[in-house]
Amino acid sequence: MNPEQPEHEGAEQDEEQGGHTGKPIGRRVLLGTLGLGALGVVTAPVLQRGMESFLASASDKDPTGLTDLLPNGGFRYYSVTSSVPRKNATTYRLTVDGLVDRPRTYTLADLRALPQTRLVRDVQCVTGWRVPDTPFEGVRLSRLLDAAGVRKGAGAVRFTCFDGAYSESLTLDQARRADVMVALRMQDKDLNHAHGGPVRLYVAPMYFYKSAKWLSGITVTEDVKPGYWEERGYDVDAWVGRSNGRDDEPTT
């Protein structure tokens, strides 16, 4: 947060469909939430779930990242931008293009109509936190690639996101694995905005930064291009326990 920019407590307006302006949460709100987080540890699970719901909406208004320090079911809400547009069943689109014979744009209804796959794996972040036995459901990425007709000479897949900043890549062989999907549901619920919804990538055997949130584009390319965090030093091949200098237990 820019120290010269004043905080405006309670000044956020209702978000318009398709986008909003991110603002840091006020100091009193943050301190109150910290107190609620501590209270949630010793009170009813209903209170804890209420706090997590608040964090889901507050985190994308908090470019300071301070809400990432609070408990929210084991996950850490995080974005590399100060705000992310919101998409729903009416406004969401996923484009598949690049070195393919049949480019296509999918709506959320289109994706839900395709055969769905369910995976239950640990989620492992490269920063160390882990959420065990997390269910994901969605469409295998290989199905979308097959439908598009990947051309000869293609060797990689690049992913872009509607936050306007994040990107990722996989080799074509990695993208065709059975444990790589375009996810629509997580923990037996539709993906919410804070978790990258309505659609995100899920790459089960790799560190979670490979599972790009707010997925909007799948482009088949010749070669792998480093993604957002890989341009900042993270490994391109991010196998859990075999990359980034870590020795975590594999998630496969």
C-alpha positions in Angstrom: 0.0 0.0 0.0 1.2 3.5 -0.9 1.9 5.2 2.5 0.9 8.5 1.1 -2.6 7.2 0.1 -5.1 7.7 2.9 -7.3 4.7 4.0 -11.0 5.1 3.5 -12.9 3.0 6.0 -16.3 2.0 4.8 -15.9 3.8 1.5 -16.1 0.8 -0.8 -19.1 1.0 -3.2 -21.1 -2.0 -4.6 -19.1 -3.7 -7.3 -20.5 -3.4 -10.8 -20.8 -6.5 -12.8 -17.6 -7.1 -14.8 -15.1 -5.3 -12.6 -14.3 -3.1 -9.6 -11.6 -0.9 -8.2 -9.6 -2.5 -5.4 -9.0 -0.5 -2.3 -7.2 -1.5 0.9 -9.5 -2.4 3.8 -9.6 0.1 6.7 -7.3 -0.2 9.7 -10.3 -0.7 12.2 -11.8 -3.3 9.9 -8.6 -5.2 9.7 -8.0 -5.2 13.4 -11.6 -6.2 14.1 -11.1 -9.1 11.7 -8.0 -10.2 13.4 -9.9 -10.3 16.6 -12.7 -12.3 15.0 -10.1 -14.7 13.6 -8.8 -15.4 17.1 -12.3 -15.8 18.4 -13.2 -18.2 15.7 -10.5 -20.6 16.9 -12.4 -21.1 20.2 -16.0 -20.7 19.1 -18.5 -22.4 16.9 -17.6 -23.5 13.3 -20.5 -21.3 12.0 -18.6 -18.2 13.2 -15.4 -19.4 11.5 -17.3 -20.0 8.3 -18.7 -16.5 8.5 -15.3 -15.1 8.9 -14.0 -17.0 5.9 -16.9 -15.7 3.8 -15.9 -12.2 4.8 -12.2 -12.8 3.9 -13.2 -14.1 0.5 -14.8 -10.7 -0.3 -12.4 -8.5 1.6 -9.2 -10.0 0.2 -9.7 -8.7 -3.3 -10.1 -5.2 -1.9 -6.8 -5.5 0.0 -3.7 -5.1 -2.1 -1.6 -5.0 1.1 -1.9 -8.8 1.4 -2.7 -8.5 5.1 -5.8 -10.6 4.8 -3.6 -13.5 3.5 -2.3 -13.9 7.1 -5.8 -14.8 8.5 -7.1 -18.3 8.7 -9.5 -19.3 5.9 -9.9 -23.1 5.8 -6.2 -23.7 5.3 -6.0 -21.7 2.0 -4.4 -18.3 1.5 -6.3 -15.8 -0.7 -3.9 -14.1 -3.0 -3.9 -12.0 -6.2 -1.0 -10.3 -8.0 -3.3 -7.3 -8.8 -5.1 -5.0 -6.5 -8.5 -5.9 -8.0 -10.0 -8.6 -10.2 -13.1 -8.4 -12.3 -16.0 -10.7 -11.3 -17.5 -13.0 -13.8 -20.7 -15.1 -13.7 -22.6 -17.5 -15.9 -23.7 -14.7 -18.1 -20.3 -12.9 -18.5 -17.8 -15.7 -18.3 -15.9 -16.9 -21.4 -13.0 -19.3 -22.0 -11.2 -19.1 -25.3 -9.2 -22.0 -26.7 -6.9 -20.9 -29.6 -3.4 -20.8 -31.0 -2.0 -23.8 -32.9 -5.4 -25.5 -33.2 -7.7 -26.4 -36.1 -10.9 -25.5 -34.4 -10.6 -22.5 -32.1 -13.6 -22.1 -29.7 -15.0 -19.9 -27.0 -16.8 -21.7 -24.1 -19.4 -20.3 -21.8 -19.8 -21.5 -18.3 -22.8 -23.5 -19.4 -20.8 -25.1 -22.2 -18.1 -26.3 -19.7 -20.7 -27.6 -17.2 -22.3 -29.7 -20.0 -19.1 -31.6 -20.8 -18.2 -34.8 -18.9 -16.8 -33.9 -15.5 -13.9 -35.5 -13.7 -13.4 -35.5 -9.9 -10.0 -35.5 -8.2 -9.2 -35.6 -4.5 -5.6 -34.6 -3.8 -3.6 -32.5 -1.4 -3.0 -28.9 -2.4 0.6 -27.9 -1.8 1.8 -24.2 -2.0 5.4 -23.5 -2.7 5.4 -21.3 0.4 4.8 -24.3 2.6 1.2 -24.5 3.5 -0.8 -27.6 2.5 -4.5 -28.5 2.4 -5.0 -32.2 2.4 -7.7 -34.2 0.6 -9.1 -31.3 -1.4 -11.8 -32.3 -4.0 -11.7 -30.6 -7.4 -14.2 -31.2 -10.2 -14.1 -30.1 -13.8 -13.2 -30.9 -17.4 -10.0 -32.6 -18.2 -7.8 -30.2 -20.2 -7.0 -32.9 -22.7 -10.6 -33.1 -23.7 -10.6 -29.4 -24.6 -7.3 -29.8 -26.5 -8.7 -32.8 -28.4 -11.8 -30.9 -29.3 -9.7 -28.0 -30.7 -7.5 -30.3 -32.8 -3.9 -29.5 -31.8 -1.7 -29.0 -34.8 1.6 -30.6 -35.7 4.5 -28.6 -34.3 2.7 -27.6 -31.1 4.6 -28.3 -27.9 3.1 -26.3 -25.1 0.0 -24.6 -23.7 -0.2 -21.1 -22.3 -2.9 -19.9 -19.9 -4.0 -16.4 -19.4 -6.4 -15.0 -16.7 -9.0 -12.3 -16.5 -7.1 -10.5 -13.8 -5.1 -9.1 -16.7 -1.7 -10.0 -15.2 -1.3 -13.7 -14.4 -0.1 -16.4 -16.8 1.1 -19.9 -16.8 2.4 -22.6 -19.2 2.7 -26.4 -19.4 4.3 -28.6 -21.9 1.8 -30.3 -24.2 2.5 -33.7 -22.5 2.0 -32.2 -19.0 -1.3 -30.5 -20.2 -2.6 -33.9 -21.4 -2.2 -35.6 -18.1 -5.3 -37.1 -16.5 -4.8 -35.1 -13.3 -4.8 -31.7 -15.1 -8.2 -30.0 -15.4 -10.2 -26.9 -16.1 -11.9 -26.8 -12.6 -15.4 -25.6 -12.0 -15.8 -26.8 -8.4 -13.6 -27.1 -5.3 -14.5 -28.7 -1.9 -17.8 -29.8 -3.4 -18.9 -26.2 -4.1 -18.8 -24.1 -7.3 -15.6 -22.1 -7.4 -16.1 -18.7 -5.7 -14.3 -15.6 -6.8 -11.6 -15.7 -4.1 -10.6 -19.2 -5.2 -10.3 -18.2 -8.8 -13.8 -18.8 -9.9 -15.9 -19.3 -11.8 -13.2 -21.3 -13.6 -9.5 -22.0 -12.8 -6.8 -24.3 -13.9 -5.9 -27.2 -11.6 -2.6 -29.0 -12.0 -2.7 -31.7 -9.3 0.9 -32.9 -9.2 2.5 -29.4 -9.2 2.8 -26.6 -6.7 -0.3 -24.5 -6.6 1.0 -21.5 -8.4 0.7 -23.6 -11.6 -3.1 -23.8 -11.0 -3.9 -20.4 -12.5 -6.9 -18.6 -11.0 -9.6 -16.7 -13.0 -8.8 -18.7 -16.2 -9.8 -16.9 -19.4 -7.5 -18.2 -22.2 -5.9 -21.5 -23.3 -3.5 -21.0 -26.2 -1.6 -23.8 -27.8 2.0 -22.7 -28.7 5.3 -24.1 -30.0 7.3 -23.7 -26.8 6.8 -23.1 -23.1 6.9 -19.5 -22.0 7.6 -18.8 -18.3 4.6 -17.6 -16.4 4.2 -14.7 -13.9 6.0 -16.3 -11.0 8.5 -18.1 -13.1 9.7 -14.8 -14.5 10.4 -14.0 -10.8 12.5 -17.0 -10.1 10.1 -20.0 -9.5 10.7 -23.2 -11.4 8.9 -23.8 -14.7 8.5 -27.5 -14.0 6.9 -27.3 -10.6 6.5 -30.9 -9.5 5.7 -31.1 -5.8 8.8 -32.3 -3.9 11.0 -32.2 -6.9 11.4 -28.5 -7.7 11.9 -25.1 -6.2 14.4 -26.5 -3.7 11.7 -28.2 -1.7 11.3 -31.8 -0.5 7.5 -31.9 0.2 5.6 -35.2 -0.1 4.3 -35.5 -3.7 0.6 -34.9 -4.2 0.2 -37.8 -6.7 
